[in-house]
Amino acid sequence: MSVAEPRRIVLFRHAKADWPQVTDHERPLAERGRMDAAVAGRKLADSGITFDLALCSSSVRTRETWKLAVHELAHRPKTVYEERVYEASPGELIAVLNEVPDDVQTVILIGHNPGVHGLAEILAGAAEDDARERMNRRGFPAAAFAVLTHEGSWKALEPGVATLVDYWAPSE
């Protein structure tokens, strides 16, 4: 794959988590979260995006979100459970994405706020239609996702170089 072909990044926040007496890393999804994760998966499937790679936080709630969402997709991408995505800042998430091999065109990153929302804002130097307005209005609630495109290699991914092309949240 040529680095001149646009890359696609989907930033997907985990669905609504429950609050049982466990560590934050071990928190499972709430019932609503399980429903919203499946709905988000169907929305991703309807978008026609085919993922080459999924980078998923190692937390229980992100793994459960991805398991329910990916079940809705026609193609299951290679999934890497990445410790560094858990509680990562936007800069730390960029560092993870900078390591993606250039033969990968489309990545979905399943993570947490505030890092995922911050990363969407930082990467998006431009936006199509009303995607930025909707994201700014709604924030980045549980099970929301943003779709960005980037021209160039993954190593060249940095603030302001991507275009926000779509945004979706469960109440959209």
Disulfide bonds with the S-S distance in Angstrom:
none
